[in-house]
Structures are given as C-alpha cells and as structure tokens.
Amino acid sequence: MGGQPSKRISMSVQPEGDGVSVQVTEDFLDDLITSRPELEDHANKLKLATEVYQNDLQGRLGRQEEIFREFLTTREHEREEHQTSSLQHYIDQLNLRFRSRVSEPLCQDQAGEVQRCLLATPDRPLDCNPLVQDFLACSQSAYKAYRQAENAD
C-alpha cells in the first residue's frame, strides 16, 4: 500500500457529428504502450508530429499577429495623416478668412496737408476746402477697397 501512487486510467467514447470522439488519459496511453512495445515507436512519432504541428501553428499565429499589428500601425498612420491634412486645411481656411491686413496708414499725406493748412490759416478755414475734398476722396476710395476685399473673403 505504501509504494506507488495510484494511476487514473480512463477512456470515454462519445458520438460526434458523423464520427466518434475518443478521449483517453495519458496514463491510459502509457499503460497501453507498456503492454505493447510495438506501439511505442508509433506513439513517439505521434508525439513528434504533435509537437511539429503545435510549433507550426504557433509560428503561423505569430506571423498573423505580426501582420495584424502592421495593419493596425498602417491604419493609425493613415488616420493621423488624414487628421493632420484636415487640420491644415481648416487652418488655411481660417488664415484666408481672418488674415491680418497690415497696410500703411491710409490718406496720411492728405490728412497732414489739411492739418497744416488749418494751422496756417486759422481765421480762414474755407481756404483749406480743396485739401479737405482730396482727403475725403482718398478716404472714400480706401473704404470702397476695404469693402471689396472683405466681400471677396
């Protein structure tokens, strides 16, 4: 009673689809091989074939996983490029719409002439009328150009 641990040897047969599924324990196979030495060579070949199959399967699964990762990386890169392109397009549109209009002060020369004239002839402001008319024409022209530029946006 104190020698070897007891082995569990079992075998089950179940119908499966068009055939039969047979499940046996490893102890059962060892016991069968021990009782029939000619089966040992077949068992070793079967174990080797099983190992080769499992290694091949793991290799294929590894390659499929690698391909899937490459696919995800490519898709992520394409999505980032699309988002960058969309953002750049949006920025360009905003720049066109709200671009700063830096220009020299308009009608500055005409305004200066009107001021000089009024300072030179404080008691005769009507003498500066032609200069005021030039300033008004310049101002109206600048305003018209500004409105046209704004409507073009």
RASUL-V322629 format. One record per residue. N is the residue number from 1. RES is the residue in one small letter. PHI is phi in whole degrees, 0 to 359 (* if undefined). PSI is psi as a letter, one per 40 degrees, with the letter a starting at -180 (* if undefined). D_LAST is the distance of its C-alpha to the last C-alpha in Angstrom with 2 decimals. Layout:
{{N RES PHI PSI D_LAST} {N RES PHI PSI D_LAST}}
This chain:
{{1 m * d 100.07} {2 g 266 e 98.66} {3 g 280 c 97.65} {4 q 260 i 94.45} {5 p 291 i 91.58} {6 s 287 i 91.57} {7 k 263 i 89.23} {8 r 258 h 87.24} {9 i 242 h 87.63} {10 s 213 i 85.93} {11 m 211 h 84.67} {12 s 229 i 82.81} {13 v 236 h 82.24} {14 q 226 i 79.61} {15 p 291 h 78.57} {16 e 215 h 75.02} {17 g 58 b 73.48} {18 d 271 e 75.84} {19 g 233 a 77.61} {20 v 228 h 78.99} {21 s 259 h 77.52} {22 v 245 h 80.04} {23 q 240 h 79.36} {24 v 229 i 81.85} {25 t 276 i 81.99} {26 e 296 d 82.21} {27 d 298 d 85.72} {28 f 297 d 86.74} {29 l 297 d 85.57} {30 d 300 d 87.36} {31 d 296 d 90.51} {32 l 295 d 90.31} {33 i 295 d 89.81} {34 t 296 d 92.70} {35 s 282 e 94.99} {36 r 226 g 94.03} {37 p 303 d 93.54} {38 e 293 e 92.37} {39 l 279 e 89.19} {40 e 299 d 88.19} {41 d 297 d 86.93} {42 h 296 d 84.84} {43 a 296 d 83.51} {44 n 296 d 82.51} {45 k 296 d 80.72} {46 l 295 d 78.97} {47 k 296 d 77.86} {48 l 297 d 76.65} {49 a 297 d 74.75} {50 t 296 d 73.19} {51 e 296 d 72.09} {52 v 299 d 70.65} {53 y 298 d 68.77} {54 q 296 d 67.39} {55 n 296 d 66.32} {56 d 296 d 64.66} {57 l 296 d 62.91} {58 q 296 d 61.69} {59 g 297 d 60.45} {60 r 294 d 58.55} {61 l 297 d 57.07} {62 g 297 d 56.06} {63 r 293 d 54.37} {64 q 296 d 52.57} {65 e 296 d 51.41} {66 e 297 d 50.16} {67 i 298 d 48.27} {68 f 296 d 46.72} {69 r 297 d 45.64} {70 e 299 d 44.09} {71 f 299 d 42.25} {72 l 296 d 40.93} {73 t 296 d 39.89} {74 t 297 d 38.04} {75 r 298 d 36.28} {76 e 295 d 35.33} {77 h 297 d 34.00} {78 e 297 d 31.93} {79 r 294 d 30.55} {80 e 296 d 29.65} {81 e 297 d 27.92} {82 h 296 d 25.90} {83 q 295 d 24.96} {84 t 297 d 24.06} {85 s 296 d 21.91} {86 s 296 d 20.13} {87 l 296 d 19.68} {88 q 297 d 18.38} {89 h 298 d 15.78} {90 y 297 d 14.74} {91 i 298 d 14.74} {92 d 299 d 12.63} {93 q 297 d 9.91} {94 l 295 d 10.37} {95 n 297 d 10.50} {96 l 295 d 7.19} {97 r 285 d 5.74} {98 f 244 f 8.64} {99 r 299 i 9.80} {100 s 285 h 12.37} {101 r 255 g 12.32} {102 v 271 h 15.99} {103 s 211 i 17.54} {104 e 292 i 20.96} {105 p 302 h 21.94} {106 l 278 i 21.21} {107 c 58 f 24.25} {108 q 295 d 26.60} {109 d 297 d 29.23} {110 q 296 d 29.41} {111 a 295 d 29.68} {112 g 297 d 32.45} {113 e 297 d 34.35} {114 v 297 d 34.29} {115 q 297 d 35.65} {116 r 297 d 38.33} {117 c 296 d 39.38} {118 l 294 d 39.73} {119 l 288 d 41.74} {120 a 284 d 43.89} {121 t 230 g 44.68} {122 p 293 d 44.66} {123 d 268 e 47.09} {124 r 227 g 45.25} {125 p 295 d 41.47} {126 l 291 e 41.17} {127 d 295 d 41.86} {128 c 270 e 38.35} {129 n 306 d 36.72} {130 p 299 d 35.55} {131 l 291 d 33.88} {132 v 296 d 32.20} {133 q 297 d 30.96} {134 d 297 d 29.47} {135 f 296 d 27.72} {136 l 295 d 26.32} {137 a 297 d 25.08} {138 c 296 d 23.34} {139 s 297 d 21.75} {140 q 294 d 20.55} {141 s 294 d 19.11} {142 a 295 d 17.22} {143 y 295 d 15.90} {144 k 297 d 14.82} {145 a 295 d 12.95} {146 y 296 d 11.22} {147 r 296 d 10.23} {148 q 294 d 9.01} {149 a 295 d 6.80} {150 e 290 d 5.45} {151 n 290 d 5.41} {152 a 290 d 3.84} {153 d 285 * 0.00}}
